[in-house]
């Protein structure tokens, strides 16, 4: 039995925590139930967007020094062209490899922001807020122009205005969301999930 596996997270902003770590652990548990997980390592970079991506090789080195086996790096596309952010992520990966940083990077793009992924499953939203989600559905949440604003409007509606932001409920939403629905409705999340799965497979092979 392989393990424990140690994940390291380098994410853009505070709103990405705990969403990405929760979803990452759930993905691994679903595909590799025999693998145990060590406590995570987390970096909270100060820069965002292109600046954040440019510093990823440094983050990889720091996390590797902390004993991390896989680095999870997810960046919002915001209003930038998806291909541009993807190109920069791949260049960062190549720099890590040239620098000899022996750690697999599971990269992901959240279009336009990670909040789009939390919109994918109305059943999860209903379970967390115990509200009527009639007429509420986002079959293609990655096409939402402002996912964070949309999610906050949903929260205000379902709580009758007593809550104005999703932030206190981010972990509960990430725990409740059905992964199969999320992967179907958010192709970029599905790609991230495959990247993470491939990193875990590579790590397990290295364990003999």
Steps between C-alpha positions, in 0.01 A plus 500: 500500500640839396490803723477729666482751217577862582331774298624856476274785394608819328182694430434858402265637759343435838168416336662192342545355850353262601325432166792359301650295787162346583426411137852363449478270799156381393625422149788295638282312748252418223762363258761364743325381818810307607718813518524690826564873506749681718423851629514756219755771448356834396656812351304825483664700220452874497494540123217403267453413136812513285713602799386198698576264211844654455591408857377140481851350457600667828185371670572148372849508650370621835229237512739227392732598785203447730468140380213552256442229237254688278454873455145613424502832316166645391466846351190696401485611139315819604446688173825382344504270201494140615776394262727775633472383860539139393817581308648674804414205725674260265806723482511505881487121503788483252708734715438275800624203300809688375578604857492137606204541733387139522133562574195449281288811449124445467402823333152631440317796351183626666283679241447781579548436868481209741150609609369369167575149621283555809205591278505167319275297730170652609432199726812582700396864524154397623652266758730767642245781512183296550325722248274469199722471193208481262601661173862510613732310268836569343561229239808689370634698798836564334315727258379727781659844449524571877475171695581652840229766468254238376575268792461781750161591348393138539608503864305821571190358332507167684567656840251783463783751519638385834819388325665710231802291405575136430836513679394348838338211312777429247625185673148362542422558132826337394425197720143460374540557128465186291829446324342329201271801445786743547718316248218487246397865527848650539739363235793692644443344841491161330836577340643600838363176649676300230825688558481426872416135438798465266731651763375252758556210260853625434567531873367151569725351230796671664413325826563163337 
